[in-house]
Each structure stands twice: as structure tokens, then as C-alpha cells.
Amino acid sequence: MIRMKTKKITDMLTHRYIAKIILEAETPLFVGSGETSLTADAIVMRDAYGFPMIPGTSLAGVLRHALEYPEAKCDWKEFFGYQDGSEGKGSKLRISSAYLILNGEIPDGSEEQKRKYFKDFDNLPVRQHVRINDRGTAEDKGLFDNEVVYKGVRFVFEMEARGTKEDENLWNKVMHALKSPIFRVGQGTRNGYGRLKVWGVKEMKLDLTNQEDFEKYLNYDNRLAIGDVPEIKNESSDSSVTTYKLELKPELGFLFGAGTGDDEVDAMPLKERVVIYDDNWNLKLEEEQILIPGSSIKGAIRHRTCFHYNRRMKRWAEIYAEKMRDLITGVENKAVYELFGAEGGWKGDKHDGCFDEYHNIKDYCGSRPAKRGHVLINDVFLKAAESDKIFNHVTIDRFTGGAKDGHLFSEKVATLADQEQKVTIDIVVEKEFDEDDIIGAFEDALRDICSGLLPLGGMTTKGHGIFTGTLFKNKEKLYEYES
């Protein structure tokens, strides 16, 4: 006779935790498909009908990573499962893919949806990038581009966890990770992309041993419809991160270049359209707005942080030989590496000694692993004036004092629609550092922006991109420029 082993009620998965969630893209989004096109080196993931989507695996990976941090103090394996050799455990958490919301519904391939919306998503905006070195010039083979999904789009997805009463704590941590200011999805999250805020949540916690909850679970409508999802009015905060806000006023105009010109000028500012929804959830593309890419802001701050850290360490350029240059610039600078990460390390034997008579920098020798950065900067969108300011230039022949033939060039610079409008840059640092000079150098760079000493954007040697304003740290004023 075979005896069946009965489970205790405490070991059974008696509880269900369900949430239907609407995400809104506060910045453009890039979840890559791994494919290329004729117009971009990398294109976004799309659903069966050609509309952008976020795979459930991408959402699960981000949430799992958030719970893997030691600070989370929870057993993430209990929710997300694991495989370790012959041992393993299945996941308790199910996460659907997130689908674009059109007219209150997800894409279904209908002719009406295609007619109204497909043309707006068939050719998405393409972002061009180029890596800039510490000398301010483009690196070889550093040009690349990718598609992005418009700022303002909304996605809906569903999560369900099968567990016990004790799993409620893990479920709450997953929901908290979703609402964190560092929640970002896709590639380029350290360059301004992928900031998703939770617009609305419908959450249910059910005990299946209770008859009423059991009936609710049986009758639950798991369609990805958004009509019954309430909007979240109060934005959550996270005390585990440090937030900075720069409120800036441009002194004249600024130019974050589109990389091309038009029929009037040789260079023009980068602009992009954003999505809004009306009260009936109909999606609409607004007119183009001025775009300040987070990657452009990050690059300027990164280089100036490097300078200030060397200044604090009293590492002066004139006492370093050319072969030691890499030890104080770029990713080999400790503040740059710790704050902004690196794509890979280097081997110490490429520098002889790594030590000079002035400063002991031996600690910076040896290989250093790749790591992601801890500074997150959002793209900034601004309403533009009705027309951009045009600057014309001509090269003067130093011998004759006349204009050189064929040397006329011009550019448009961006100006704001409202002269009282301020440029707000939000920055999040998701880690605390033991060395005060690291974060001190970073804050010195932010002060330089607010005092007009660090211009942002292109053609700064011509006077463009000078800002002045106020710096806040965790909502408290840290510095204010006084004219």
C-alpha cells in the first residue's frame, strides 16, 4: 500500500497577489529587438501588429535585479525561482508583457487602429550618438544610432504571484521596486532612456481559503483592459537614493544638435515629438519639443567631475608624463569609474610603475572589471519658441580682410517659448560612496553648471549653452547663483 504524503495547510500556495499596472514613459524608451534596419543600427521590440512593446522577461529581469541587492534583505529566489546545477525552484511570480495602450485597449490588429495609429509608430525617432573622449573630440568608431519610443506612451501589464501569507512581504517589495525613482527598463538607462513611472495600479490580495476571496479569484477578468485601473495621485519617494535637481535659466540660447541641417542652416537643434492621451485614452502626438538628451548632460558632468577629482587630489597636469595620462582621465579616474562606470578594465602593465615622486597612485594599477554607472539623468523636453534664432558666420581671410569664398555657415539655436521658463534637470545617484571627494567632485561639477562655468550642448566656444540657476540636493537648496 502506497501512502500519500499530505501537505500542511501552511505549505500550500493558498494566496494570490494580483496587480494590473499602467506604466507611463517619462523619458523615451529603448527595448531593443536585436535587429537592425536601413535607418538605425538598433530597432525597438514590437508586437505582432508592429507596435512597440516591453517583453515580460525585461520587466522580470529589472525587478529581480532590484531584489538581488543586499539592501533589499529578502530571499528573491522564493519569488523568481532559480537553477543551481541539479537543484532549482520554479518562479512564483508571473509577469506578462507590457503592451501599448491605444484607444483604451491594447493593439488587436484592427483596421481602425492601424489607420489611426500605425503611421506614427512605423517610423519612430532615431537617436544618434557619438562617444566623446577627454579631449572633447569624437572617438574612432564611436558613432551609432538607435530607435526610441516616444515620451508619454503608456503600457499595461499584469503580475500574479502564487504563494502563502508570508510571501506578502516579498510582493510588497516587488511593488515598491516598481515605484522607485530608479526603476528603468531597456537599454541606455544611464543615458536618459527608460524612466517609467507607475501611472495607475489595481491590486488584489486574495486568501483562497476564504470563500469570498475564492469567488473573486474565479471571476477575475484577466484581460489587459485599463478602464478599472485607478490613477496614482501621489508620487512615491525612495530614501535609499540621493536626488539632485538643477533649475536653470539659459543666458541666451543653446544647441543640442540634431546632426543635420535644413534648408536654412547647416546645424539645427534636436527636437522630438511626445505622446499625450485625452480623457478617452486616445493617443495623440504633440508638436515637436526641444530635446536635451541625458547623455549630453552626463558627458559634460562626467568630464568636469574628472577634473574636480584630480584638483581635490592635487594631481596637476604639468607633472604627469604623457604615459601616465590615462591614470587621471577617463575611466581610470576613480571618481569617474565609481560614479559613471566603465565598459571594461585595463591591465596595469601598460603603464610602467604607476607611481611617481609626487603622488602615490599605485592603487589605480591593475585590471578593473566592467561595471554600470550609478548616475541616472533623464532626457529633458521643453516647449520651443515659435521660431529658432539663426546665427550666421563667415570665415575672414587674415591677409585681405575679406570673406573667404564658400565659407559661409550658420546654425539655429533653441530658445524657450516662455522667457520665464526654467530648464529642470533631474539626477539620481543610487549609491553612497565612502570617499567624500568622489561625491564632492560630482557636486562641484553641478555647481559649475549653475554658475555658468560649464556650458552644455554644442558650439559652446561661440557662447551657446551657458546656464545659471539653483542646485537642490534631496529637495534642499545646495547652491544658488547670484548675478
Residue pairs with C-beta under 8 A, 6 or more apart in sequence:
9 209
10 164
11 164
12 164
13 92
13 162
13 163
13 164
14 164
14 165
14 207
14 208
14 209
15 162
15 163
15 164
15 165
15 167
15 168
15 205
15 206
15 207
15 208
16 160
16 161
16 162
16 204
16 205
16 206
16 208
16 217
17 159
17 160
17 161
17 163
17 167
17 168
17 171
17 203
17 204
17 205
17 206
18 158
18 159
18 160
18 161
18 203
18 204
18 205
18 206
18 220
19 158
19 159
19 160
19 175
19 201
19 202
19 203
19 204
20 156
20 157
20 158
20 201
20 202
20 224
20 226
20 228
20 229
21 156
21 157
21 158
21 159
21 178
21 198
21 200
21 201
21 202
21 229
22 101
22 154
22 155
22 156
22 198
22 199
22 200
22 201
22 226
22 229
23 54
23 98
23 154
23 155
23 156
23 157
23 196
23 197
23 198
23 199
24 152
24 153
24 154
24 196
24 197
24 198
24 199
25 149
25 150
25 151
25 152
25 153
25 154
25 155
25 195
25 196
26 151
26 195
26 196
26 197
26 378
27 151
27 192
27 193
27 194
27 195
27 294
27 378
27 379
28 125
28 127
28 148
28 149
28 150
28 151
28 192
28 193
28 272
28 379
29 44
29 52
29 54
29 148
29 149
29 153
29 185
29 186
29 193
29 194
29 196
30 42
30 44
30 146
30 147
30 148
30 149
30 186
30 187
30 188
30 193
30 194
31 44
31 45
31 52
31 53
31 54
31 55
31 58
31 149
31 185
31 186
31 187
31 194
32 42
32 43
32 44
32 45
32 146
32 186
32 187
33 42
33 43
33 44
33 45
33 46
34 42
35 42
35 43
36 42
36 43
37 43
37 147
39 123
39 126
40 126
40 145
40 146
40 147
41 144
41 145
41 146
42 144
42 145
42 146
42 147
42 187
43 124
43 146
43 147
44 52
44 124
44 147
44 148
44 149
45 52
45 53
45 54
45 55
46 52
46 53
47 53
47 97
47 99
47 100
47 107
48 109
49 107
49 108
49 109
49 113
49 114
49 118
50 118
50 121
50 122
51 99
51 100
51 102
51 107
51 117
51 118
51 121
52 100
52 121
52 124
52 149
52 153
53 97
53 98
53 99
53 100
53 155
54 97
54 98
54 155
54 157
54 185
54 186
55 97
56 95
56 96
56 97
56 98
56 157
58 185
58 186
59 95
59 97
59 98
59 157
59 185
60 80
60 93
60 95
62 177
62 183
62 184
62 185
63 80
63 95
63 174
63 177
63 178
64 76
64 80
66 72
66 177
66 180
66 183
67 74
67 76
67 79
67 80
67 170
67 173
67 174
67 177
68 76
71 240
72 173
74 169
74 170
74 173
75 170
76 170
77 89
78 89
78 92
78 163
78 167
78 170
79 91
79 92
79 93
79 161
79 163
79 167
79 170
79 171
79 174
80 91
80 92
80 93
81 88
81 89
81 90
81 91
81 92
82 88
82 89
92 161
92 162
92 163
92 167
93 159
93 160
93 161
93 174
94 159
94 160
94 161
94 162
95 157
95 158
95 159
96 157
96 158
96 159
96 224
97 157
98 155
98 156
98 157
99 106
99 107
99 155
99 156
99 157
99 224
100 106
100 107
100 121
100 153
100 154
100 155
101 153
101 154
101 155
101 156
101 226
101 277
101 281
101 283
102 113
102 116
102 117
102 281
102 282
102 283
103 113
103 116
103 280
103 281
103 282
103 283
104 225
104 226
104 227
104 280
104 281
104 282
105 225
105 226
106 156
106 224
107 113
117 283
120 283
120 285
124 147
124 148
124 149
124 150
125 147
125 148
125 150
125 272
125 273
126 145
126 146
126 147
126 148
127 145
127 146
127 147
127 148
127 293
128 143
128 144
128 145
128 259
129 142
129 143
129 144
129 145
129 146
129 191
129 295
130 138
130 139
130 142
130 143
130 144
131 138
131 139
131 142
132 138
132 139
132 142
132 299
132 303
133 139
133 330
134 303
134 306
134 329
134 330
136 303
146 187
146 188
148 193
150 272
150 273
150 274
150 275
150 285
151 272
151 274
151 275
151 379
151 381
152 274
152 275
152 276
152 277
153 275
153 283
154 199
154 277
155 196
156 224
156 226
156 229
157 224
158 222
158 224
159 174
161 167
161 170
161 171
161 174
163 170
163 171
165 207
168 205
171 205
175 201
175 203
176 236
177 183
178 198
179 197
179 198
179 236
180 236
180 238
180 241
181 237
181 238
181 241
181 243
181 428
182 238
182 241
182 376
182 428
182 430
183 195
183 196
184 193
184 194
184 195
184 196
184 376
185 194
185 196
186 193
186 194
187 193
187 194
188 194
188 295
189 195
189 376
190 298
190 340
190 341
190 372
190 373
190 375
190 376
190 377
191 293
191 294
191 295
191 298
191 377
192 293
192 294
192 295
192 297
192 298
192 377
192 378
192 379
193 294
193 379
195 376
195 378
197 235
198 232
199 231
199 232
200 226
200 229
200 230
200 231
200 232
201 229
201 230
201 232
202 228
202 229
202 230
204 216
204 220
206 213
206 214
206 216
206 217
207 213
208 214
208 217
226 281
240 430
241 428
241 429
241 430
242 428
242 429
242 432
242 439
242 473
242 474
243 426
243 427
243 428
243 429
243 473
243 474
243 475
244 426
244 427
244 428
244 429
244 443
244 446
244 471
244 472
244 473
244 478
245 424
245 425
245 426
245 427
245 471
245 472
245 475
246 423
246 424
246 425
246 427
246 446
246 449
246 450
246 469
246 470
246 471
246 472
247 422
247 423
247 424
247 469
247 470
247 472
248 422
248 423
248 424
248 425
248 449
248 450
248 467
248 468
248 469
249 422
249 423
249 467
249 468
249 469
250 415
250 416
250 423
250 465
250 466
250 467
251 452
251 466
251 467
251 468
252 413
252 463
252 464
252 466
253 388
253 389
253 413
253 414
253 415
253 464
254 269
254 292
254 413
254 414
254 456
254 457
254 464
254 465
254 466
254 467
255 267
255 269
255 411
255 412
255 413
255 414
255 457
255 458
255 459
255 464
255 465
256 269
256 270
256 290
256 291
256 292
256 293
256 296
256 414
256 456
256 457
256 458
257 267
257 268
257 269
257 270
257 457
257 458
258 267
258 268
258 269
258 270
258 271
259 270
260 267
260 268
261 267
261 268
262 268
264 390
264 410
264 412
265 390
265 410
265 411
265 412
266 409
266 410
266 411
267 410
267 411
267 412
267 458
267 459
268 388
268 411
268 412
269 290
269 291
269 384
269 388
269 412
269 413
269 414
270 290
270 291
270 293
271 288
271 289
271 290
271 291
271 384
272 288
272 289
272 291
272 381
273 285
273 286
273 287
273 288
273 289
274 285
274 286
274 289
274 381
275 283
275 284
275 285
275 286
276 283
276 284
276 286
277 283
277 284
278 284
288 384
289 381
289 382
289 383
289 384
290 381
290 382
290 383
290 384
290 414
290 416
291 379
291 380
291 381
292 379
292 380
292 381
292 382
292 423
292 425
292 456
292 457
293 379
294 377
294 378
294 379
294 380
296 456
296 457
297 377
297 380
297 425
297 456
298 340
298 375
298 377
300 449
300 454
300 455
300 456
301 375
301 377
301 442
301 445
301 446
301 449
301 454
302 336
302 339
302 340
304 444
304 445
304 448
304 454
305 335
305 336
305 339
305 340
305 441
305 442
305 444
305 445
306 328
306 329
306 330
306 333
306 335
306 336
306 441
307 445
308 335
308 440
308 441
308 442
308 444
308 445
309 333
309 334
309 335
309 336
309 437
309 438
309 441
310 316
310 328
310 333
311 441
312 437
312 440
312 441
313 359
313 437
314 359
315 328
315 359
315 361
317 328
319 356
319 358
320 327
320 328
320 356
321 356
323 351
323 352
324 351
324 354
324 356
326 332
326 346
326 350
326 351
327 351
327 354
327 361
327 364
328 361
330 336
331 337
331 340
331 341
331 342
331 343
331 368
332 346
332 364
332 368
334 364
334 435
334 438
335 437
335 438
335 441
335 442
336 342
337 368
337 371
338 374
338 433
338 438
339 373
339 374
339 375
339 429
339 433
339 438
339 439
339 442
340 373
340 374
340 375
341 370
341 371
341 372
341 373
341 374
342 368
342 370
342 371
343 370
344 369
344 370
345 366
345 367
345 368
345 369
345 370
346 367
346 368
347 366
347 367
348 354
348 365
348 366
348 367
351 365
354 361
354 362
354 364
354 365
355 361
355 362
374 429
374 430
374 431
375 427
375 428
375 429
375 442
376 427
376 428
376 429
376 430
377 425
377 426
377 427
378 425
378 426
380 423
380 424
380 425
382 414
382 416
382 421
382 423
383 416
383 417
383 418
383 421
384 414
384 415
384 416
384 417
385 415
385 416
385 417
386 417
388 412
388 413
388 414
388 415
389 412
389 413
389 415
390 410
390 411
390 412
391 410
391 411
391 412
391 413
391 462
392 408
392 409
392 410
393 408
393 409
393 410
394 403
394 404
394 407
394 408
394 409
395 403
395 404
395 407
396 402
396 403
396 404
397 403
397 404
411 459
413 464
416 423
422 469
423 467
423 469
427 446
429 439
429 442
433 439
443 471
443 473
443 478
445 454
446 471
446 479
447 471
447 478
447 479
448 454
449 456
449 467
449 471
450 467
450 468
450 469
450 470
450 471
450 479
450 480
450 481
451 468
451 479
451 481
452 466
452 467
452 468
452 481
455 464
455 465
455 466
455 467
456 465
456 467
457 464
457 465
458 464
458 465
459 465
460 466
468 481
468 483
469 480
469 481
470 477
470 479
470 480
470 481
471 477
471 478
471 479
471 480
472 478
